[in-house]
Amino acid sequence: MASIEKRGVNSWRLVVEAGYDAAGKRLKRYKSIKIDDPALLKTTKRLRDYLNDELIKFKIEVEAGEYIAPEKMTFEVFVQEWESKYARKHLAEKTLYMYQSNLKTRILPTFGHFKLDQIKTIHIVSFLDSLTADGARKGFRKGNLSTGSIEINHRVLKNIFSRAVEWKLLKQNPVSGVKKPTVNHKEVIPYDELEVQQLLHLLQDEPIHWRIMITLALTTGLRRGELLGLEWHHVDWESGVLSVTQSVSMSPAGIAHVKEPKTKSSKRKVALPTSMLEELKEYYLFKQGERDKIGDLWNGGEYNFVFCHPDGKAFHQERPYLWFRAFLKKNKLRYIKFHTLRHTSATLLINQGVHAKIISERLGHGNIQVTMNTYGFALSSADKAAAEKFDSILDKNRGRA
């Protein structure tokens, strides 16, 4: 049995019976509805139809066992609801993975046991402040948490509580009163030529797929997802040109999602150094032999990825980053992010005097201004070095005068 009770000028309470408890007492579930639309309040039939629709939806929730009384719902339980009803449907896979990682590492250990309506603005402020303390970062790089990471935690909490307000579980978002953390972008210092030579030397003792991936990242400037999305038919063996047409990411269920790059300019052709092309040929033969051994256990489906597991299944997008991080630590090399290999590729070309327009096209930037803004310092240094070359010309001219 279900019913609607008027509670105020513009509020109603939905009542749905949910069976009996162990003592034989009838159980009821309640949900409050508040209507702020004046037009709807003035139209009796439309108002009645709207309330009846809400009652039916609420009854289905209760009967399906999906309804949890707000006053009994913990933050951890609501996060599960948020993930299944919102996050998996509306967030990009990379974003979802990042959100889940921060929830598991920091947010749930802090707020998981709280009742949803017990978390106040001051709790959020105190939590974010704790992330600025020394030692907040754990794992490989212990120390202070970056301002970018702190901002992500703020973003995750705001998203979750926004859904709680949207779904009428809370009246206000406790994060709304919290100032968004300021992000201080750290200067990215790519490897110089000496560091690159050392890196390439140490790669010779590593598995061939990692050696080729890192070398390809350095020589082409491809993004991580673009490297993982490469298939063998994207390599033009005659011209020595690589076609960048797609990227790949893995869903939480382990399904490879291949998609086109976000921008038109990201679709591009990148010329390979002759030595890189030769290494790719060696690697191709290795992968063909690997596939022959696998036989019927091949799991690549319609795709023939350049970088993948022996059975053809795509790598998870975090796999290259995790391997590269461990490789740097093992060999005591200066830590850089996997993405910094792309910046290293660009600065090496700048230092060799390659025109910014060519670099822009290789990187898949929307326009040359993006390249100029990103690598302004390196371009200025190269321009200064180029200007100084005129000194020798001018000095010789003065000597002949």
N, C-alpha and C positions, 0 to 999 in steps of 0.2 A: 504494500500500500504506500502511496506517495501523496504528498499534499503541499500546498503553498500557503504560508502564513504571512500576512502583512505585519511589518514590524515598525514602520515609521512612514513619514511623508513620501519618501522615495526608496524605501528598502523593504525587501521581502526575505523570508527564510524558507528554503526548500527542505522538505522532510522526506526521507526515504527509509522504510523499514528494512533492516538487514538481518532478519532471523531472530534467534534467541541465544542467550548466553547459557552457561552451564547450569545456572539456577532456574532456568526457564523464563528469565525476564526478557521482554521484547527489546531488541536493540534498534536504535534509530541513528541515522546519520543526518547531519545538518550542514547546510551551506547557505551563506548570506549572499544576497544579490542586491546591489545598489545601482540605481539607474539615474543618470545625470542628464539624459536627453529630454528636454522639455516637450518636444513634439511627441515623443513616444509616450510620455506620461499623460498627455492629454487625449490620446487615442485609445479608447477602452479595448477594442478588438485587437489592435496591433500589440498592445501591452500584454493582453491575456495570451496571445499566441507566442510572444517572445518568452514569457515566463514559463509557459508549458513546454516550449522547446528546451529551455534550460533545465527544467525538471526531468525531462526525458533523458537528456545527456547525463545529468547527475545520477539518475537511476541506473543507466547503463554502466557508469563508472563504478558505482557501489556493487552492482551485481557481478561485475567482472573482477572484483577484488582489487581494483586500481586506486580506489579512494583511500586516502589517509587523512585523518583529521589534522588540520594545520597545527593545533596546539600540541600534538604528539609527534610531529615530524621533526627529525633531526636534520641538521644541515647535510650530513652524509647521505641520508635517505633522499633528500631533495635533489642532491647532485646526481643521483642515479636517475631520477625522474627527468631532470634537465638534460642529461646526456641522451636518454632514449627518445624523448619527445621533441627535443630541440637540436642539441649539438650535432648529433649524427646526421641530421637532415639538412641543417643550414650552414654548418661550418665546413670550410675546406679541410681536406684530410690533414694537410700539414699544420693548419691552425688547431684542429682538434687534437692532434698528437702533442703539440706544444702546450695546450690547455691541460690535457690529462697529465702530462709530466709535472707541471707546476702544482696541480691539485694533489697528486700523490706525494710529492716531495715536501711541500710546505703548507698548503692551504688546509687540506683535510686533517693532518696531524694537529693543527691549531684549532680549527672550528668544527671538525666532524662530529663531536659529541654534543655540541650546543643545539638546543631547540632552535628552529629556524627564526622564530620571532624574538629570541633572546639576544641575537647578535645586533649590537648597536654601532653607531658611527664611531664612537670612541674605541671600540674593539678593532675596527678596521684600521683606524689611525695608528693604534699601538702595534698592530701586526706589521704594517708597512714600515713603521719606524724600526722595528726589530730587524728587518731585512737589511738595514744600513749598517748594522753592527759588524765589527770584525769577526771573521769566522762564519759569516752567514752562508757562504758558499762551501759546499761539501764536495767530496770526490776528487777528480783529477787535479783541478785548479782550486785549491783551498784558498780562502781569503775573503775579500769583500765581494758582495753581489753587485753586479753592474746595475747602473740606473735603468738600463733597458729591461733587465730581468725584473726589477721591482715594478716598473710600469706595466709589464705583462701580468703580474699578479693582481694589480689594481684592475686591469682590464677584465680578467677572468671573473673576479668577484662582482664587478659591476654587471657583467653579462648575466651571471647566475641570478643575482638579486633582481635584475630587471624582469626576468622571466617570472620570478615569484610574485612581483607586483602585477605583471600582466595577467597572470593566472589567478589573481585575487587572493593569494595566500598571505600577502603582506600589503599594508596600505602605503608604505613608503620604502624606498630603496636606501638602506643605510650607507651605501657607497656614494650616493648623490652629494652628500655634504663633505666628501673627502676630496681635497685638491689633487688633481692628477699629478703624479710624480714627474719632475723634470728629468728628461733624458739627456745625459751628457755624452755626446758621441765621441768615443775614443778615436784618436788618430790611428788609422790602419797603416802599419809599417810592413810592406811586403818584403819578401826575401830579395837580397841583392844578388848579383851574379855569382859571387863566391859561395853564398848560402845555397843557391840553386845547384851549383856544381856539386857541392857536398851532398845535397839531397839526392840528386840523380845517381851519384856514386853508391850511396847506401841502398838505393832502390834495387840495385843489381842483384842483391841477395834475397829479395822478397818474391813472393808468388807472382807469376807473370801477369795475372789480371790486375793486380794492384800497381805493379810497375808501369803497365801500359796506361792505366787510368790516370795516374798522377802525372805521367809525362804528357799525356794528351791534354789534361787540364792546363798544364803550363804552356804548351805550344799552341793551343787554340783559344783559351779563355772561356771555354764552355762552362755553364752553370752545372751544378751537381745533378739536377733533374734532367738536364739536357744530355749529360753523359750517360745517365742510366737509361734514357729513352733511345739511345742510338741503336740502330739495327744494322746488320751487315750490308743490306742493300743501300744504305745511306753513304757508303764509301764508293767513290768513283776511282777505281784502281788505275785507270789510264791517265786521268787528269790530275789525280792526287788531291781531289777536293772532297770535303765532307759536307753533306747536306744536313742542316739542323732543322728538323720539321716537327719535333714532338718532345715531350718530357714524360716521365713516368713517376708515379708514387704508389705506395702500397696502402690499401685500406686496412683498418684494424683486423679485418677478417682474413688478411693475407692475399687479397685480390689486387692484381696489378691494374691500375687505371692509367691508360695512355691518353694523353690529351695534347692539343695543339698549344704552342706558346701563347702567353697572354696578349702579346702585341704582334702586329704584322711584321715589325722590324726584327723580331726575335727569330723569325724564319729566315734563314740565311745560308750561304755557302761559305765555307772556310777552307782556304788552301792549307795543305799540310806540308811541313818540311820533308824533304826526301828521306831523311833518316827515320822520321816518324812513320812514314808510309811503309818503309821496310820492316819496322818493328811490328806494325799492324798486320802485315802479311804473315810474319812468323806467328803472331798471336792467333790469326785466323786459322792456320793449320792446326795449332794446338787445340782450339775450340772444336774444330771439325773432328779431330781424333777423340776428344772428350765425348762428343755427341754420339759417335759411332759406338763407343763403349757402353753408353747409357741404353741405347736401343729403344725398346718399348717403354722404358721408364721415363722417357722424355716428357717434360711437364711444361714446355714453353708455349704450347698452344699455337696460335697463329703468328706469334712473334719469334724473332730470332735475334735476341738482344746481344750486343757486343759484350756487355758486362752483366753477368748473371750467375746463378748457381750452376753446378755441373749438369743438373737436370733441365736447365733452360728457364727455370723460374726466376722472375725479376728480383733483383736485390731490393731490400727495404731502403728507403731514402736516407735513413740514418746510418746505414752500414758503412759507407765510405768515410763519413765523418768520424765514426768510432774507431775504425781501423787506423785512419790517418793520425788521430790523436794518440793512440797507443804506440804507433810507429815513431812519432816525434819523441815521446817520453822514453822509449826504449833506447833510442840513439842519442838522447840528450841534445836534441836540436831545439832551437828557439820555437816556442809555441806560436803557431798562427792557425786561424780557422781554415777549414777546407776551402771556403769561399775566397780566402785571401790568395789562393793559387791563381784565381782569375785576375785579381789586382796585380799580382806578380807578373803575369803574362803581359798585361797592359804596360806596366812600367818598364819592363825589359825592352819592349818595342819602342817606347818613347825614348829611352836612352840610346837606342840604335838609330834614332833620327827618323823613324817611320812617321808619316803624316797622321795627324789626329783623325782625319776623315777615314782613313783606312782602318785605324784602330777601332773607331766607332762602329764601322760595318762588321768587323770581326767579332766584336762583343755583342752585337745585336741591339745597340742603343737606338732609341727612337730618333734622335738627332745628334749632331756633333756637339751641341751645347751641353748635353748630359755628360759626354766624355770630358769636355772642358771643365765642367764643374767638379766632376769626380776626381779627375787627375790633374787639376790646375797646378798644384805645387810641382809635380814631376814635369809637366809641360813647361812651366816657367824656368825650372832648372835647366832643362834641355835647351830652351831658347837662349838662356844666358850663355851656355857652353857654345852654342852655335855662333852667337855674337862675338865671343872671344876669339873664334877662329879667324875673324877679320884682322885681328891684331897682327898676326904673322904676315898677312898680305900687305897691310899698311906699313909695317916695319920694313919689309923688303922694298916697298915703293920709296920710302924715305931714304933708304940706304943708297938707292940708285940716283937720287936727286943730286 
